[in-house]
Amino acid sequence: MKPSKLASPVLLTAVCFLLGLTVVSAAHAGRDDMDEPIRINARSVEANEKTGTVVYRGNVVAEQGRLSIKADRIEIRAKNNQTELILATGSPVKLRQQPDATSEEIQAEAKRIDYRVSTRKLDMIGDVSLRRGEDLFTGSVLHYDLDAKILSATGDDQSDGRIHAVIQPRKQTAPPASNPVPNP
């Protein structure tokens, strides 16, 4: 099998990974983005048919629609042409989703991001920072189940084992003015 045949189904699953990352902050990529092509730029790519592994190295940039991920290395592991695991590592791995009309920009960083495709579970490990608009969440490890929408996080020894969150107050929209009843 040629590397391009292995990479093609693997890259399609990478779409789910990239889109799934945005769920961490409760924003969703537009459905139109799923129809966009995935563009990956890297200094090198290596595909191993026997192990079902494709590795992109060197300032890797993967983009689809409004979503982008930048990493030093992205490894995609597949079995029977089905992606099982996507590992992104970097100093740090950076994720960014441009806002649509109803959501705020999302920016996330971690030393490593693992996505287990079959269970749809996401792990961000090492100096995790997640920002949505003005809100900020930091910790050492963040786990997110995309189906159950369950998030768990832990701090690290440097921050006394604690996670930190800064949540800005939301601006209230003014209630609609009521129509005054004219006096006769």
NORVENHU-V657461 format. One record per residue. N is the residue number from 1. RES is the residue in three letters. OMEGA is omega in whole degrees, 0 to 359 (none if undefined). D_FIRST is the distance of its C-alpha to the first C-alpha in whole Angstrom. Layout:
<<N	RES	OMEGA	D_FIRST> <N	RES	OMEGA	D_FIRST>>
This chain:
<<1	MET	178	0> <2	LYS	179	4> <3	PRO	182	6> <4	SER	177	8> <5	LYS	177	6> <6	LEU	185	7> <7	ALA	185	10> <8	SER	179	12> <9	PRO	178	13> <10	VAL	180	14> <11	LEU	177	16> <12	LEU	178	17> <13	THR	177	19> <14	ALA	176	20> <15	VAL	180	22> <16	CYS	178	24> <17	PHE	183	24> <18	LEU	178	26> <19	LEU	181	28> <20	GLY	180	29> <21	LEU	183	30> <22	THR	180	33> <23	VAL	181	34> <24	VAL	181	36> <25	SER	174	38> <26	ALA	173	39> <27	ALA	182	38> <28	HIS	175	35> <29	ALA	179	33> <30	GLY	179	34> <31	ARG	178	32> <32	ASP	180	31> <33	ASP	181	29> <34	MET	178	26> <35	ASP	180	26> <36	GLU	176	26> <37	PRO	174	23> <38	ILE	178	21> <39	ARG	179	22> <40	ILE	174	21> <41	ASN	179	22> <42	ALA	176	22> <43	ARG	180	23> <44	SER	175	19> <45	VAL	180	16> <46	GLU	180	14> <47	ALA	180	10> <48	ASN	183	10> <49	GLU	182	7> <50	LYS	182	10> <51	THR	182	12> <52	GLY	185	11> <53	THR	173	13> <54	VAL	181	13> <55	VAL	174	16> <56	TYR	182	18> <57	ARG	172	21> <58	GLY	179	25> <59	ASN	182	27> <60	VAL	175	24> <61	VAL	177	25> <62	ALA	183	24> <63	GLU	172	26> <64	GLN	181	26> <65	GLY	182	29> <66	ARG	186	32> <67	LEU	176	30> <68	SER	174	29> <69	ILE	179	28> <70	LYS	182	28> <71	ALA	173	27> <72	ASP	185	27> <73	ARG	173	23> <74	ILE	179	21> <75	GLU	180	19> <76	ILE	181	16> <77	ARG	182	16> <78	ALA	175	14> <79	LYS	183	14> <80	ASN	181	12> <81	ASN	176	11> <82	GLN	180	15> <83	THR	179	16> <84	GLU	187	19> <85	LEU	175	20> <86	ILE	181	21> <87	LEU	176	23> <88	ALA	179	25> <89	THR	180	27> <90	GLY	181	30> <91	SER	356	33> <92	PRO	167	33> <93	VAL	181	30> <94	LYS	178	32> <95	LEU	179	32> <96	ARG	173	34> <97	GLN	177	34> <98	GLN	183	36> <99	PRO	168	39> <100	ASP	185	39> <101	ALA	186	43> <102	THR	184	43> <103	SER	180	42> <104	GLU	179	42> <105	GLU	179	40> <106	ILE	174	38> <107	GLN	179	37> <108	ALA	176	36> <109	GLU	174	35> <110	ALA	176	34> <111	LYS	181	33> <112	ARG	174	30> <113	ILE	178	28> <114	ASP	177	26> <115	TYR	177	25> <116	ARG	191	24> <117	VAL	185	23> <118	SER	179	24> <119	THR	181	27> <120	ARG	178	27> <121	LYS	185	29> <122	LEU	176	30> <123	ASP	173	31> <124	MET	189	33> <125	ILE	174	34> <126	GLY	177	36> <127	ASP	182	39> <128	VAL	176	38> <129	SER	181	39> <130	LEU	182	39> <131	ARG	172	41> <132	ARG	185	42> <133	GLY	180	44> <134	GLU	182	47> <135	ASP	182	46> <136	LEU	177	45> <137	PHE	177	43> <138	THR	178	43> <139	GLY	180	42> <140	SER	183	40> <141	VAL	177	38> <142	LEU	177	37> <143	HIS	179	35> <144	TYR	176	34> <145	ASP	185	33> <146	LEU	181	32> <147	ASP	182	33> <148	ALA	182	37> <149	LYS	179	37> <150	ILE	179	39> <151	LEU	170	39> <152	SER	183	40> <153	ALA	176	41> <154	THR	177	42> <155	GLY	179	44> <156	ASP	181	44> <157	ASP	181	47> <158	GLN	180	47> <159	SER	179	48> <160	ASP	177	50> <161	GLY	185	48> <162	ARG	170	48> <163	ILE	181	46> <164	HIS	178	48> <165	ALA	173	48> <166	VAL	182	50> <167	ILE	182	50> <168	GLN	176	52> <169	PRO	178	54> <170	ARG	178	53> <171	LYS	180	56> <172	GLN	174	57> <173	THR	182	58> <174	ALA	178	61> <175	PRO	180	62> <176	PRO	179	63> <177	ALA	180	67> <178	SER	179	69> <179	ASN	179	71> <180	PRO	178	75> <181	VAL	181	77> <182	PRO	176	80> <183	ASN	178	83> <184	PRO	none	86>>
